[in-house]
């Protein structure tokens, strides 16, 4: 034991302090295990037996490790027994970097007894310990362990074993980091003031510097050392020109001094209007409106008749309310149907045409052309006559319901103006339609 104490003392005196940078480091340890056994085993106090440890730091604080020992002891009647504990643990290391580190761990324990006793079993285990004189390569490490064996082979209900493991630990691939003892950002080798209080601002030499007016400019460089609290300052510590609306344009140059917070502005401090429609980009929902297009309050082209086709492309800008329209903004009487092969309106068409008539009566200046269309099925001449007759049927219905006769004309386009391909049933169904187009 005297030799062991001498070795530990030498290792402690030789160990130099390290900065806590252990991730990726292996730890190798050698130690005597002094074991104490559960009383149910009736074993004598063990002499110390050799043990070894291998660990790996996953992070600066978390490591995994395994250890094993060989400890001789005796049972009653001087029967020799060999105790071989094995542990695998997850460890947490409280690394101080000041020469004393603590650690705790828990994991798997395997206990094996041989010779006079033949017992092997496993269970959970825990450990706690300390490293002294924590150095670059070597340190003293002292651990205490406790193992719980819930169902040992000897028939007892449970066993508890514990022990001590004082020894040496080595970190052969430890990468020494530069030290900054007072953690002021200046390494000790260049720090002229190594005990700077925590939180102090320091200069390049690691010594505390003052900022009396707390404007972020140290007193030694502050041309305006009495700046009022909260003022923005330049590199010399003097107040910057005011910017009341916080848009980045100083008040003397700000043409729009009340710009809402967060709004992007141009060099004059005003929100830009990229498309020149009179609506600034911050509220412009249609930022690429063509030049000269009339827009609403959101910067989008006007849609006077509310048919979702803007006035700049709407060929029928006063479509009666409620009508389905095509890409040109002209009304398509969806739901207005006729008996097959005839120009006789179905009863279901009345509700739609009643709304159209009411809208046209309210807009007595609007003149409308009713256009009938067919698909390309059948004779061209028959389709043209049928489309004209159906257009006329709609015209007469509107006249009957209050629209002046001189405001309405009827035309049959037959299959000449299809909306979709006549190659499919769906396309032919779209082409069989009646449209309203404004003529004035």
C-alpha positions as CSV (number, residue, x, y, z in Angstrom):
1,X,0.0,0.0,0.0
2,X,2.9,2.4,0.7
3,X,4.1,1.9,-2.9
4,X,0.6,2.6,-4.2
5,X,0.4,5.8,-2.1
6,X,3.7,6.9,-3.5
7,X,2.7,6.3,-7.1
8,X,-0.6,8.2,-6.5
9,X,1.2,11.2,-4.9
10,X,3.7,11.4,-7.8
11,X,0.9,11.3,-10.3
12,X,-1.0,14.0,-8.5
13,X,2.0,16.4,-8.2
14,X,2.8,15.9,-11.9
15,X,-0.8,16.5,-13.2
16,X,-1.4,19.9,-14.7
17,X,-4.8,21.6,-14.9
18,X,-6.7,21.3,-18.2
19,X,-9.5,23.1,-19.9
20,X,-12.7,20.9,-20.1
21,X,-12.5,19.7,-23.6
22,X,-12.8,15.9,-23.4
23,X,-15.2,14.9,-26.2
24,X,-13.6,12.1,-28.3
25,X,-11.1,11.2,-25.5
26,X,-10.4,7.7,-24.3
27,X,-9.9,7.1,-20.5
28,X,-7.8,4.1,-19.3
29,X,-7.7,3.3,-15.6
30,X,-5.9,0.8,-13.3
31,X,-6.9,0.4,-9.7
32,X,-7.2,-2.1,-6.7
33,X,-10.8,-3.1,-6.0
34,X,-11.6,-3.4,-2.3
35,X,-14.8,-5.4,-2.2
36,X,-17.5,-5.8,0.4
37,X,-20.1,-8.7,0.0
38,X,-23.7,-9.3,0.9
39,X,-23.8,-11.1,4.3
40,X,-25.9,-13.9,2.9
41,X,-22.8,-15.2,1.1
42,X,-20.8,-15.5,4.4
43,X,-17.6,-14.4,2.7
44,X,-14.6,-12.9,4.6
45,X,-13.4,-9.4,3.9
46,X,-11.5,-9.4,0.7
47,X,-8.0,-8.3,0.1
48,X,-7.5,-5.8,-2.7
49,X,-7.5,-7.2,-6.2
50,X,-6.4,-5.7,-9.5
51,X,-8.9,-4.0,-11.9
52,X,-8.9,-2.1,-15.1
53,X,-11.2,0.4,-16.8
54,X,-11.8,1.6,-20.3
55,X,-14.0,4.7,-21.1
56,X,-14.8,7.0,-23.9
57,X,-16.1,10.6,-23.7
58,X,-19.1,11.0,-26.1
59,X,-19.3,14.7,-25.1
60,X,-17.3,16.9,-22.7
61,X,-19.6,15.6,-19.8
62,X,-21.1,12.3,-20.9
63,X,-19.0,9.1,-21.2
64,X,-19.5,5.4,-21.4
65,X,-17.1,3.0,-19.6
66,X,-16.6,-0.6,-18.6
67,X,-14.4,-2.1,-15.8
68,X,-13.5,-5.5,-14.5
69,X,-11.7,-6.8,-11.4
70,X,-10.2,-10.0,-10.0
71,X,-10.5,-10.0,-6.2
72,X,-9.4,-13.0,-4.0
73,X,-11.3,-13.8,-0.7
74,X,-12.2,-16.8,1.5
75,X,-15.3,-18.5,2.7
76,X,-15.7,-20.3,6.0
77,X,-13.1,-23.1,6.6
78,X,-10.6,-21.0,4.6
79,X,-12.1,-22.0,1.3
80,X,-10.6,-19.9,-1.5
81,X,-13.0,-17.8,-3.5
82,X,-12.4,-15.6,-6.6
83,X,-14.7,-12.6,-7.0
84,X,-14.8,-11.1,-10.5
85,X,-17.2,-8.1,-10.8
86,X,-17.8,-6.5,-14.3
87,X,-19.5,-3.2,-14.9
88,X,-20.8,-1.3,-18.0
89,X,-22.1,2.2,-17.3
90,X,-23.2,5.6,-18.6
91,X,-21.4,8.4,-16.8
92,X,-22.0,12.1,-16.2
93,X,-18.8,14.1,-15.4
94,X,-19.0,17.4,-13.5
95,X,-15.8,18.8,-15.0
96,X,-14.5,21.9,-13.1
97,X,-11.1,22.3,-14.7
98,X,-9.8,23.4,-11.3
99,X,-8.1,20.1,-10.3
100,X,-11.1,18.3,-8.8
101,X,-13.8,16.6,-11.0
102,X,-16.8,14.6,-9.7
103,X,-18.7,12.0,-11.6
104,X,-21.7,9.7,-11.2
105,X,-22.9,6.7,-13.3
106,X,-25.3,3.8,-13.5
107,X,-25.6,0.7,-15.7
108,X,-25.2,-3.0,-15.8
109,X,-23.4,-5.2,-13.2
110,X,-22.3,-8.8,-13.6
111,X,-21.0,-10.7,-10.5
112,X,-19.1,-13.9,-10.8
113,X,-17.7,-16.1,-8.0
114,X,-15.5,-19.1,-8.7
115,X,-13.5,-21.8,-6.9
116,X,-15.1,-22.3,-3.4
117,X,-18.4,-20.7,-4.6
118,X,-19.9,-21.1,-8.1
119,X,-22.3,-18.2,-8.4
120,X,-22.9,-15.9,-11.4
121,X,-25.7,-13.3,-11.8
122,X,-26.4,-9.8,-12.9
123,X,-28.4,-6.7,-12.1
124,X,-28.2,-2.9,-12.0
125,X,-25.3,-1.0,-10.5
126,X,-24.3,2.6,-9.7
127,X,-21.1,4.5,-8.9
128,X,-19.8,7.8,-7.8
129,X,-16.3,9.2,-7.6
130,X,-13.8,11.9,-7.9
131,X,-10.7,12.8,-10.0
132,X,-7.9,14.6,-8.2
133,X,-5.2,16.7,-9.8
134,X,-7.0,16.4,-13.2
135,X,-4.2,16.6,-15.8
136,X,-3.6,16.3,-19.5
137,X,-2.6,12.6,-19.3
138,X,-2.9,11.3,-15.7
139,X,-4.9,11.9,-12.6
140,X,-5.9,10.1,-9.4
141,X,-9.4,8.6,-9.6
142,X,-11.3,7.2,-6.6
143,X,-14.7,5.5,-7.1
144,X,-17.2,3.8,-4.8
145,X,-19.7,1.3,-6.4
146,X,-22.9,-0.4,-5.3
147,X,-24.3,-3.5,-7.2
148,X,-27.8,-4.9,-6.7
149,X,-28.2,-8.6,-7.6
150,X,-32.0,-9.3,-7.6
151,X,-31.9,-13.1,-8.1
152,X,-28.6,-14.7,-7.3
153,X,-27.9,-18.4,-8.1
154,X,-27.4,-19.2,-4.4
155,X,-31.1,-19.0,-3.7
156,X,-31.1,-15.8,-1.6
157,X,-33.8,-13.2,-2.3
158,X,-31.3,-10.6,-3.3
159,X,-27.6,-9.5,-2.8
160,X,-26.0,-6.2,-2.4
161,X,-22.2,-5.8,-3.1
162,X,-20.2,-2.6,-2.8
163,X,-16.6,-1.6,-2.9
164,X,-13.9,1.0,-3.4
165,X,-11.6,1.5,-6.4
166,X,-8.8,4.0,-5.8
167,X,-6.2,4.2,-8.6
168,X,-4.8,6.1,-11.6
169,X,-6.6,7.2,-14.7
170,X,-5.0,8.1,-18.1
171,X,-6.3,10.0,-21.1
172,X,-3.7,9.1,-23.8
173,X,-5.4,11.0,-26.7
174,X,-6.5,14.0,-24.6
175,X,-6.2,17.2,-26.7
176,X,-5.2,20.1,-24.4
177,X,-7.2,23.2,-24.9
178,X,-6.0,26.7,-24.2
179,X,-6.9,27.9,-20.7
180,X,-9.0,30.9,-19.8
181,X,-9.2,30.7,-16.0
182,X,-11.5,33.7,-15.4
183,X,-13.5,33.1,-18.6
184,X,-13.2,36.6,-19.9
185,X,-12.3,35.6,-23.5
186,X,-8.6,36.3,-23.1
187,X,-6.4,33.2,-22.7
188,X,-4.3,33.0,-19.6
189,X,-1.0,33.2,-21.5
190,X,-2.0,36.8,-22.7
191,X,-4.2,37.8,-19.7
192,X,-2.7,40.5,-17.5
193,X,-5.6,40.3,-15.1
194,X,-6.4,36.6,-14.5
195,X,-9.0,37.1,-11.8
196,X,-11.4,39.4,-13.7
197,X,-14.9,39.3,-12.0
198,X,-17.5,37.3,-14.0
199,X,-19.3,39.5,-16.5
200,X,-16.8,42.3,-16.7
201,X,-15.9,43.7,-20.1
202,X,-12.2,43.4,-20.7
203,X,-9.6,44.9,-23.1
204,X,-7.1,43.0,-25.2
205,X,-5.0,42.4,-22.1
206,X,-7.9,40.8,-20.2
207,X,-8.4,43.7,-17.8
208,X,-11.7,45.3,-16.9
209,X,-12.7,48.4,-18.9
210,X,-15.6,50.8,-18.1
211,X,-18.5,52.0,-20.1
212,X,-19.9,54.7,-17.8
213,X,-22.9,55.6,-20.0
214,X,-23.6,52.0,-21.1
215,X,-23.7,52.9,-24.8
216,X,-21.5,50.1,-25.9
217,X,-18.4,52.3,-26.4
218,X,-15.7,52.1,-23.7
219,X,-14.8,55.2,-21.8
220,X,-11.3,55.3,-23.2
221,X,-12.7,55.7,-26.8
222,X,-16.0,57.5,-25.9
223,X,-16.1,61.1,-27.3
224,X,-19.5,61.6,-25.6
225,X,-19.2,59.8,-22.2
226,X,-22.5,61.2,-20.9
227,X,-24.9,59.9,-23.6
228,X,-28.5,59.5,-22.2
229,X,-29.6,55.9,-21.7
230,X,-31.2,54.3,-24.8
231,X,-29.6,56.6,-27.4
232,X,-28.1,55.0,-30.5
233,X,-24.5,56.0,-30.9
234,X,-21.8,55.9,-33.6
235,X,-18.4,54.4,-33.2
236,X,-17.2,57.4,-31.1
237,X,-20.1,57.0,-28.7
238,X,-22.0,60.1,-29.8
239,X,-25.8,60.0,-30.5
240,X,-26.9,59.3,-34.1
241,X,-29.5,61.5,-35.8
242,X,-33.0,60.7,-34.7
243,X,-35.2,58.3,-36.7
244,X,-38.6,58.6,-35.1
245,X,-40.4,56.0,-37.1
246,X,-37.4,53.6,-37.1
247,X,-37.4,53.0,-40.8
248,X,-33.6,53.6,-41.2
249,X,-33.9,57.1,-42.7
250,X,-32.9,59.9,-40.3
251,X,-35.6,62.4,-39.6
252,X,-34.0,65.3,-41.5
253,X,-34.1,63.3,-44.7
254,X,-37.4,61.4,-44.0
255,X,-40.2,62.6,-46.3
256,X,-42.6,60.2,-44.6
257,X,-41.8,60.5,-40.9
258,X,-44.7,58.4,-39.7
259,X,-44.1,55.2,-41.7
260,X,-45.6,52.2,-39.8
261,X,-42.9,50.1,-38.0
262,X,-41.4,47.3,-40.2
263,X,-42.4,48.9,-43.5
264,X,-39.7,48.8,-46.2
265,X,-38.9,52.3,-47.5
266,X,-36.9,54.0,-50.2
267,X,-34.1,56.6,-49.7
268,X,-36.7,59.3,-48.9
269,X,-38.2,57.2,-46.1
270,X,-41.4,56.5,-48.0
271,X,-42.8,53.0,-49.0
272,X,-42.0,52.3,-52.7
273,X,-44.6,51.9,-55.4
274,X,-42.9,49.6,-57.9
275,X,-45.7,49.5,-60.5
276,X,-46.6,53.2,-60.2
277,X,-50.3,52.5,-59.6
278,X,-50.6,54.8,-56.7
279,X,-50.7,52.0,-54.1
280,X,-47.5,51.5,-52.2
281,X,-45.8,48.1,-52.2
282,X,-46.4,47.4,-48.5
283,X,-50.2,47.1,-49.2
284,X,-50.2,46.4,-52.9
285,X,-51.7,42.9,-53.4
286,X,-51.0,43.1,-57.2
287,X,-47.5,44.6,-57.4
288,X,-47.0,44.1,-61.1
289,X,-50.1,45.9,-62.4
290,X,-49.5,47.1,-66.0
291,X,-48.8,50.8,-66.4
292,X,-52.0,52.9,-66.6
293,X,-54.3,50.3,-65.3
294,X,-57.0,51.5,-63.0
295,X,-56.7,49.8,-59.6
296,X,-58.7,49.4,-56.4
297,X,-57.5,50.2,-52.8
298,X,-55.4,47.0,-52.8
299,X,-53.6,47.9,-56.0
300,X,-55.4,45.3,-58.1
301,X,-57.1,46.0,-61.5
302,X,-60.7,47.1,-61.0
303,X,-63.5,44.6,-61.7
304,X,-66.6,46.9,-62.0
305,X,-69.1,44.2,-62.7
306,X,-67.7,41.8,-60.1
307,X,-67.4,38.9,-62.5
308,X,-63.7,38.2,-61.5
309,X,-62.4,39.4,-64.9
310,X,-60.6,42.8,-64.4
311,X,-61.8,45.8,-66.4
312,X,-58.6,46.0,-68.5
313,X,-59.4,42.7,-70.2
314,X,-63.2,42.5,-69.7
315,X,-64.9,42.6,-73.1
316,X,-68.3,42.7,-71.3
317,X,-67.6,45.1,-68.4
318,X,-71.2,45.3,-67.2
319,X,-72.1,41.6,-67.0
320,X,-75.3,41.1,-65.1
321,X,-74.7,40.0,-61.5
322,X,-74.6,36.3,-60.9
323,X,-73.7,35.2,-64.4
324,X,-70.9,32.7,-65.1
325,X,-68.4,34.3,-67.5
326,X,-65.8,33.2,-69.9
327,X,-62.1,34.4,-70.1
328,X,-63.3,37.6,-71.8
329,X,-65.7,38.4,-69.0
330,X,-68.8,37.7,-71.1
331,X,-71.8,35.9,-69.6
332,X,-72.4,32.2,-70.1
333,X,-75.9,31.1,-69.1
334,X,-74.8,28.0,-67.2
335,X,-77.9,25.9,-66.4
336,X,-80.0,27.3,-69.2
337,X,-81.0,24.1,-71.1
338,X,-83.3,23.1,-73.9
339,X,-85.3,20.0,-74.8
340,X,-83.1,17.7,-76.9
341,X,-82.9,18.9,-80.5
342,X,-85.4,21.7,-79.9
343,X,-85.4,25.4,-79.0
344,X,-87.8,24.9,-76.1
345,X,-86.4,26.0,-72.7
346,X,-86.6,23.5,-69.8
347,X,-88.4,24.5,-66.6
348,X,-85.2,24.6,-64.7
349,X,-83.9,27.4,-66.9
350,X,-86.5,29.9,-65.7
351,X,-84.8,30.7,-62.3
352,X,-81.6,31.7,-64.1
353,X,-83.2,33.7,-66.8
354,X,-85.4,35.5,-64.2
355,X,-82.3,36.8,-62.4
356,X,-80.8,37.9,-65.7
357,X,-83.9,39.7,-66.7
358,X,-84.1,41.5,-63.3
359,X,-80.4,42.6,-63.7
360,X,-81.0,43.9,-67.2
361,X,-84.1,45.8,-66.1
362,X,-82.1,47.5,-63.4
363,X,-79.5,48.5,-66.0
364,X,-81.7,49.9,-68.7
365,X,-78.8,51.4,-70.7
366,X,-77.2,48.1,-71.4
367,X,-77.7,46.5,-74.8
368,X,-77.1,42.7,-75.1
369,X,-76.6,40.2,-77.9
370,X,-77.9,36.7,-77.1
371,X,-75.7,34.1,-78.9
372,X,-76.5,30.4,-79.3
373,X,-73.8,27.8,-79.7
374,X,-73.8,24.0,-80.5
375,X,-71.2,21.3,-80.7
376,X,-70.2,19.9,-84.2
377,X,-72.4,16.8,-84.0
378,X,-74.8,16.6,-87.0
379,X,-75.4,18.9,-89.9
380,X,-73.8,22.3,-89.9
381,X,-76.9,24.0,-91.3
382,X,-79.2,22.3,-88.8
383,X,-76.8,23.4,-85.9
384,X,-76.8,27.0,-87.1
385,X,-80.7,27.1,-87.3
386,X,-81.0,25.4,-83.9
387,X,-78.5,27.8,-82.3
388,X,-80.3,30.8,-83.7
389,X,-83.7,29.5,-82.6
390,X,-82.4,28.8,-79.1
391,X,-80.9,32.3,-78.9
392,X,-84.2,33.8,-80.0
393,X,-86.0,31.7,-77.4
394,X,-83.9,33.2,-74.6
395,X,-84.4,36.7,-76.1
396,X,-88.2,36.3,-76.1
397,X,-88.1,35.1,-72.5
398,X,-86.2,38.2,-71.4
399,X,-88.6,40.5,-73.4
400,X,-91.5,38.8,-71.7
401,X,-90.0,39.5,-68.3
402,X,-89.5,43.2,-68.8
403,X,-86.4,43.8,-70.9
404,X,-87.1,46.3,-73.8
405,X,-87.1,44.5,-77.2
406,X,-84.9,47.1,-78.8
407,X,-82.1,46.3,-76.3
408,X,-81.8,42.6,-77.3
409,X,-80.6,40.9,-80.4
410,X,-80.2,37.2,-81.1
411,X,-77.6,35.3,-83.2
412,X,-76.8,31.7,-83.9
413,X,-73.2,30.8,-84.1
414,X,-73.7,27.0,-84.5
415,X,-70.4,25.1,-83.8
416,X,-68.2,27.9,-85.2
417,X,-67.1,29.3,-81.8
418,X,-66.2,26.3,-79.5
419,X,-64.9,26.8,-76.0
420,X,-63.4,23.3,-75.8
421,X,-62.5,20.4,-78.0
422,X,-65.4,18.6,-79.7
423,X,-63.4,15.4,-79.6
424,X,-64.7,14.5,-76.1
425,X,-68.2,14.4,-74.6
426,X,-67.1,16.8,-71.9
427,X,-65.8,19.3,-74.4
428,X,-69.0,19.0,-76.5
429,X,-71.1,19.7,-73.4
430,X,-69.2,22.9,-72.8
431,X,-69.7,24.0,-76.4
432,X,-73.5,23.7,-76.2
433,X,-74.3,27.0,-74.5
434,X,-76.0,30.4,-74.7
435,X,-74.0,33.5,-74.1
436,X,-74.8,37.2,-73.4
437,X,-72.5,39.9,-74.8
438,X,-72.9,43.6,-74.3
439,X,-73.0,45.5,-77.5
440,X,-72.7,49.1,-76.3
